Amino acid sequence: LKLRHIIKSVCSAPSLSRAMAASHDSVNTSGAYAPVAVAGPVDELAPPTAAHFPRRGLIAALCATALVAVGAATAARGGAQSQGLRQLPGAADLQIKAEATWVQNGVFPSQAPEMDVDVQYVGAAGWGTNYDHIPTPEMCAAMCQGVEKCNAYTWVKDAGLPGCPSQCWLMEGISEKKPLKGLVSGKPPTRKPFAPPPASKGKASGSLYCFALMVPEGYEEGLLKWQHDNKAGIFGCDQAAVYSNKQLTIAPAVVTQVVNSTLKCGYGGDSMSALNSWIFIEVWRKLIAVGDYKKHDWVVKVDPDAVFFPDRLSKLLVKYQGAGYINNCRYGMHGPIELFSSRAIDALAADYKLSWDGKAPKTCVTKMDFGQWGEDMFMDQCLSKILEVKPVPTDATLMCESHCDCNAWYWCNEGDDMVSYHPFKSIDSYKNCMANAMGSSSKATIRA
């Protein structure tokens, strides 16, 4: 199980795209799809060029080898792992024939309109783009729904890419449809209308101090400004703050708190995640120095690209009064959303005071070997093992992402109690996810 989780973390589409397309020293840990603009109609399956693989190499080779190994292990147990399709929970008895390009509703229930299998949609002149390492046409359909000008897509099962070889083409219009083995095409589901989400202020479950760390260059500033304008994400909490290494105005009443960091780090560890512990040691130092968290019951760290519903969190917290902090995944705490009681941060603040310069939590830094950890693991181990902040319940409805077995994260409709979805890096996709989530009336079925 651990091996499958590590491989899934490294080889999932967001992780591969992060490794291939993101800056090696960026603090952003959430992963990004890397679009390659199409300068005209998408009218043929061309072999990929060097421009498609900016940073492949080791990770791609590791993923290819590891997926084969896991597939062999699954087959040895009597399961199915054919053609590189991920074995999803509950589908152990399903077999996908090797010659089938795709069987809609075969591996998991489809939420997309009927697909044209072994058919290419030839793009009309106009807008188009493509994304590498998209493992299923289902995800491709969801990505199309998340771009307002996308009206059709074609998924290429094997585009010749290292690791996960599949590619997703998005297009504004279609000039023709033609048979072509190995491709799956379709149209996105109807987009739901967007309305600002309900806020969570003054709830009986306790007040929320919510914050995000923003890299000043790139998409995050625009995304946070949109969230502020629509009272979404952290701006639906009792108090919101944005931290960065530059003083920037997100909105007239929202100016970034400046941290002393380049916000740059390397990648490593068993899942090739951002080694950003020291960055967040500085962020937590600044947050403690500002002191606003003390006015509230809960402290919530949210990545800018996590679609977050504070009102749902408040409902969830009713049953966790007295918790030290809440874990969001059975594999350990993951960084897109982290939830701590104020007393947990008080314990962290006391450890900062023990250091000679107050810049790091002394006991946690000296008693843990965290050089290959991300900040989420550092905080989890620091609070639970060193500072003994307890109790620490786990609730998987805090977060839906592929790295924690929420396989249909991209549809954003796991239930009206799912607190967050990750990652959505553009305003279009963030807004679309929020609209889908608010249109879901069921309860989340993924539990820890």
C-alpha positions in Angstrom: 0.0 0.0 0.0 2.8 2.4 0.9 4.6 1.6 -2.4 1.5 2.2 -4.4 0.9 5.6 -2.6 4.5 6.7 -3.2 4.3 5.8 -6.9 0.9 7.5 -7.2 2.3 10.7 -5.6 5.3 10.7 -8.0 3.5 9.5 -11.2 0.1 11.3 -10.9 -0.5 13.9 -13.7 -0.1 16.9 -11.3 3.2 15.6 -9.9 4.7 14.8 -13.3 3.7 18.2 -14.6 5.2 19.9 -11.6 8.4 18.0 -12.1 8.5 18.6 -15.8 7.3 22.2 -16.1 7.6 24.0 -12.8 10.7 25.8 -11.7 13.0 23.4 -9.9 13.4 25.8 -7.0 9.8 27.1 -6.8 8.1 26.9 -3.4 4.8 25.9 -5.1 4.2 22.3 -4.0 0.8 21.7 -5.5 1.7 20.7 -9.0 0.6 22.3 -12.3 -0.4 21.2 -15.7 1.9 22.6 -18.3 0.0 23.7 -21.4 1.7 23.8 -24.7 -0.1 26.4 -27.0 -1.2 25.1 -30.4 -0.6 27.7 -33.1 -3.6 26.8 -35.2 -6.0 23.9 -35.6 -5.2 20.6 -33.9 -5.5 18.5 -37.1 -3.1 15.7 -36.8 -1.3 13.4 -34.3 2.2 14.8 -34.6 5.1 13.2 -32.8 6.1 15.2 -29.7 9.0 17.5 -30.0 11.7 18.5 -27.5 9.5 21.4 -26.5 7.1 18.9 -24.9 9.7 17.5 -22.5 11.4 20.4 -20.6 12.5 18.3 -17.6 11.9 14.6 -18.0 14.7 12.2 -17.2 14.9 10.6 -13.8 11.3 11.0 -12.7 9.8 9.8 -15.9 12.1 6.7 -15.9 11.3 6.0 -12.3 7.5 6.3 -13.0 7.6 4.0 -16.0 9.6 1.4 -14.1 7.5 1.7 -10.9 4.2 1.5 -12.7 5.3 -1.6 -14.5 6.4 -3.1 -11.1 3.1 -2.2 -9.4 1.1 -3.6 -12.4 3.0 -6.9 -12.2 2.4 -7.0 -8.5 -1.3 -6.4 -9.0 -1.5 -9.0 -11.7 0.2 -11.5 -9.4 -2.7 -10.9 -6.9 -5.3 -11.5 -9.6 -6.1 -7.8 -10.2 -6.1 -5.8 -13.4 -3.5 -3.1 -14.4 -3.7 -3.1 -18.2 -2.5 -0.4 -20.6 -1.2 1.8 -17.8 -4.7 2.6 -16.4 -4.6 3.0 -12.6 -6.3 0.4 -10.6 -9.0 2.3 -8.6 -10.5 1.2 -5.3 -13.4 -1.1 -5.7 -12.4 -2.1 -9.3 -10.2 -5.1 -8.5 -12.4 -7.5 -10.5 -12.7 -5.3 -13.6 -10.7 -6.2 -16.7 -10.0 -3.7 -19.5 -9.1 -5.6 -22.7 -5.7 -4.7 -24.0 -7.0 -3.8 -27.4 -9.6 -1.3 -26.0 -8.6 2.3 -26.2 -11.0 3.2 -23.5 -14.2 1.8 -22.0 -16.4 4.5 -20.6 -17.8 3.5 -17.2 -15.5 0.5 -17.3 -13.0 1.3 -14.5 -15.1 3.9 -12.7 -18.4 5.7 -13.2 -18.1 8.4 -15.9 -19.3 11.9 -15.3 -18.7 13.0 -18.9 -21.1 12.9 -21.8 -20.8 10.0 -24.2 -17.4 9.8 -25.7 -16.3 8.9 -29.2 -13.8 6.1 -28.9 -11.1 5.8 -31.6 -12.2 9.1 -33.1 -10.2 12.3 -33.4 -11.8 15.7 -33.3 -10.0 17.9 -35.7 -9.8 21.4 -34.3 -11.1 24.3 -36.2 -9.0 27.4 -36.6 -8.9 29.3 -33.3 -7.9 28.6 -29.7 -6.4 25.3 -28.7 -3.9 23.9 -26.2 -2.7 20.5 -25.0 -1.6 19.0 -21.7 0.9 16.1 -21.1 0.6 13.1 -18.8 -3.2 13.1 -18.5 -4.0 9.5 -17.6 -7.7 9.2 -18.7 -10.1 10.8 -21.1 -12.3 11.4 -18.1 -9.8 13.9 -16.7 -9.4 15.4 -20.1 -13.2 16.0 -20.2 -13.1 17.7 -16.8 -10.2 19.9 -17.8 -12.2 21.0 -20.9 -15.1 21.9 -18.6 -12.8 24.0 -16.5 -11.8 26.2 -19.5 -14.7 28.5 -20.5 -13.7 28.6 -24.2 -13.2 24.8 -24.5 -16.0 23.1 -26.4 -14.3 19.8 -27.3 -11.4 17.6 -26.5 -9.4 14.7 -27.8 -7.4 12.4 -25.5 -4.4 10.6 -27.0 -3.7 7.3 -25.2 -0.1 7.1 -26.3 1.5 10.3 -27.4 5.0 8.9 -27.0 5.7 10.7 -23.7 7.9 9.1 -21.0 6.1 7.9 -18.0 2.4 8.3 -18.4 2.3 8.6 -22.2 -1.1 10.2 -22.6 -2.0 13.7 -23.8 -5.1 15.8 -23.7 -6.0 18.3 -26.5 -8.5 21.1 -25.8 -10.1 23.0 -28.6 -12.6 25.8 -29.2 -14.3 24.3 -32.2 -14.4 21.2 -34.4 -13.9 21.1 -38.2 -14.4 17.4 -38.6 -14.4 14.0 -36.9 -12.3 11.2 -38.2 -11.6 7.6 -37.1 -8.2 7.1 -35.5 -7.2 4.2 -33.3 -6.0 5.2 -29.8 -7.8 8.5 -29.5 -10.9 9.3 -27.5 -12.9 12.5 -28.1 -15.9 14.3 -26.7 -17.5 17.4 -25.4 -17.5 18.6 -21.8 -20.4 18.5 -19.4 -22.6 21.5 -19.2 -21.0 24.1 -17.0 -22.9 25.0 -13.8 -23.5 28.6 -13.0 -21.2 30.1 -10.4 -22.5 32.0 -7.3 -20.3 33.2 -4.4 -20.1 30.6 -1.6 -21.5 31.1 1.9 -19.1 32.5 4.4 -18.2 31.0 7.8 -18.2 33.7 10.4 -19.2 33.7 14.0 -20.0 30.0 14.0 -20.5 28.0 17.2 -17.7 25.6 16.2 -15.2 28.4 16.6 -13.7 31.2 14.6 -11.3 30.7 11.8 -8.0 32.5 11.1 -7.2 31.4 7.5 -4.0 32.3 5.6 -2.2 31.5 2.3 1.5 31.8 1.3 1.7 33.5 -2.1 4.6 33.4 -4.5 4.7 36.9 -5.9 5.4 36.0 -9.5 2.9 33.8 -11.4 -0.7 32.9 -11.2 -1.3 33.0 -7.4 -1.7 36.7 -7.0 -4.5 36.9 -9.6 -6.2 33.8 -8.2 -6.2 35.2 -4.6 -7.5 38.6 -5.9 -10.4 36.7 -7.6 -11.1 34.8 -4.4 -11.2 38.1 -2.5 -13.6 39.7 -4.9 -15.9 36.7 -4.7 -15.6 36.2 -1.0 -14.3 32.7 -1.7 -11.6 30.5 -0.2 -9.8 32.0 2.8 -11.8 35.2 2.4 -14.9 33.5 3.7 -13.2 33.0 7.1 -13.5 35.2 10.2 -10.1 36.7 9.4 -7.9 36.1 6.4 -4.2 36.9 5.7 -1.8 36.5 2.8 2.0 36.0 3.4 4.6 36.6 0.8 8.2 37.7 0.5 7.1 41.1 -1.0 4.7 43.6 0.2 1.8 43.5 -2.2 -1.8 44.7 -2.1 -4.3 41.9 -2.8 -7.2 44.2 -2.1 -7.6 47.6 -0.4 -7.8 46.0 3.0 -5.5 43.0 2.3 -1.7 43.7 2.2 0.7 40.8 2.4 2.6 40.1 5.6 6.3 39.9 4.5 8.4 36.9 5.3 12.2 36.8 5.2 12.6 34.1 2.5 13.3 33.7 -1.1 10.4 31.2 -1.3 12.7 28.9 -3.3 13.6 25.3 -2.5 14.6 22.0 -4.2 12.6 18.8 -4.6 13.4 15.4 -3.1 12.2 12.8 -0.7 10.4 9.6 -1.6 7.7 11.4 -3.5 9.8 14.2 -5.0 7.9 16.9 -3.2 9.1 20.4 -2.4 11.6 20.5 0.4 10.1 23.6 1.9 10.3 23.0 5.6 12.6 26.0 6.2 10.4 28.3 4.2 7.4 27.5 6.4 9.5 27.7 9.6 9.9 31.4 8.6 6.2 31.7 7.7 5.1 30.3 11.1 7.6 32.6 12.8 6.0 35.6 11.1 2.5 34.4 11.8 3.3 34.0 15.5 4.9 37.4 15.6 1.9 39.1 14.0 -0.2 37.3 16.6 -3.7 37.7 15.0 -4.2 33.9 15.2 -4.6 34.3 19.0 -8.0 36.0 18.4 -9.4 32.8 16.9 -10.0 29.2 17.8 -8.6 27.6 14.7 -5.7 28.3 12.3 -6.1 27.2 8.7 -3.3 27.2 6.2 -4.7 26.9 2.6 -2.7 26.8 -0.7 -3.9 29.4 -3.2 -4.9 26.7 -5.7 -7.0 24.7 -3.2 -10.8 25.3 -3.7 -11.8 25.8 0.0 -15.2 26.1 1.7 -14.9 27.6 5.1 -18.7 27.1 5.8 -18.2 23.3 5.4 -15.2 23.3 7.6 -17.2 25.0 10.4 -19.8 22.3 10.2 -17.1 19.6 10.4 -15.5 21.2 13.4 -18.5 20.8 15.6 -17.5 17.2 16.2 -13.8 18.0 16.8 -13.9 20.4 19.7 -10.8 19.9 21.8 -8.7 18.4 19.0 -5.1 19.6 18.9 -5.1 19.5 15.1 -6.8 17.4 12.4 -5.0 15.2 9.9 -6.5 15.3 6.4 -5.2 12.0 4.9 -4.5 8.5 6.1 -1.0 8.7 4.6 -0.2 11.6 6.8 -1.0 15.3 6.7 -0.9 16.9 3.2 -0.1 20.5 2.6 -3.0 21.9 0.5 -5.1 22.5 3.6 -3.8 22.2 7.2 -6.0 22.7 10.2 -4.6 23.5 13.7 -6.2 24.6 17.0 -4.8 27.9 18.3 -3.4 26.0 21.3 -1.3 23.9 18.8 0.2 27.1 17.4 0.8 28.3 21.0 2.8 25.2 21.7 4.8 25.9 18.5 5.3 29.5 19.6 6.7 28.3 22.9 9.3 26.2 21.1 10.4 29.2 19.0 11.1 31.0 22.2 13.5 28.3 23.2 15.9 29.1 20.3 18.6 31.7 20.9 17.3 34.0 18.1 13.6 33.0 18.1 13.7 32.1 14.4 13.0 28.4 14.6 11.2 25.9 16.9 14.3 24.7 18.8 13.2 21.3 20.0 11.6 20.3 16.7 14.6 21.4 14.6 17.2 19.8 16.8 15.4 16.5 17.4 14.2 15.7 13.9 16.1 14.9 10.7 13.8 16.7 8.3 16.1 17.5 5.4 14.1 15.4 3.0 10.7 16.5 4.3 8.1 18.9 3.1 6.6 21.4 5.5 3.4 19.3 6.0 5.4 16.4 7.3 7.6 18.7 9.4 4.5 20.2 11.1 2.8 16.9 11.6 5.9 15.3 13.2 6.8 18.4 15.2 3.4 18.8 16.8 2.6 15.2 17.3 5.9 13.5 18.1 8.0 16.3 19.7 5.5 18.8 21.2 2.9 16.1 21.9 -0.1 18.1 20.8 -3.1 15.8 21.0 -5.6 14.5 20.1 -5.1 14.3 16.4 -8.1 12.8 14.6 -8.1 12.1 10.9 -11.0 13.2 8.6 -10.7 12.7 4.8 -13.5 15.1 4.1 -11.0 17.9 4.7 -9.4 17.4 1.3 -9.9 15.8 -2.0 -6.8 15.3 -4.2 -5.4 12.4 -6.2 -2.4 12.0 -3.7 -4.9 10.8 -1.1 -7.1 8.4 -3.0 -9.7 11.0 -4.2 -9.5 9.8 -7.7 -12.2 11.9 -9.3 -10.9 15.1 -7.6 -11.1 17.0 -11.0 -15.0 16.9 -11.0 -15.3 18.5 -7.6 -18.5 16.8 -6.6 -17.6 14.4 -3.9 -20.4 15.6 -1.7 -21.6 18.8 0.0 -19.4 18.1 3.1 -16.1 17.9 1.2 -14.1 20.9 2.5 -11.5 21.4 -0.2 -10.4 20.2 -3.7 -6.8 20.5 -5.0 -5.2 21.7 -7.4 -6.9 24.3 -9.6 -4.5 27.0 -10.8 -6.5 29.1 -13.1 -9.5 31.3 -12.3 -11.6 29.5 -14.9 -10.9 26.0 -13.4 -11.2 27.3 -9.8 -14.5 28.9 -10.5 -15.7 25.8 -12.3 -14.7 23.5 -9.5 -16.5 25.7 -7.0 -19.7 25.7 -9.1 -19.6 21.9 -9.4 -19.0 21.5 -5.7 -21.8 23.7 -4.7 -24.1 21.8 -7.1 -23.4 18.5 -5.3 -26.0 17.5 -2.7 -24.6 14.1 -1.7 -22.3 13.3 1.1 -18.6 12.5 0.5 -18.0 8.8 0.3 -14.2 8.9 0.8 -13.3 8.5 4.4 -10.1 7.9 6.3 
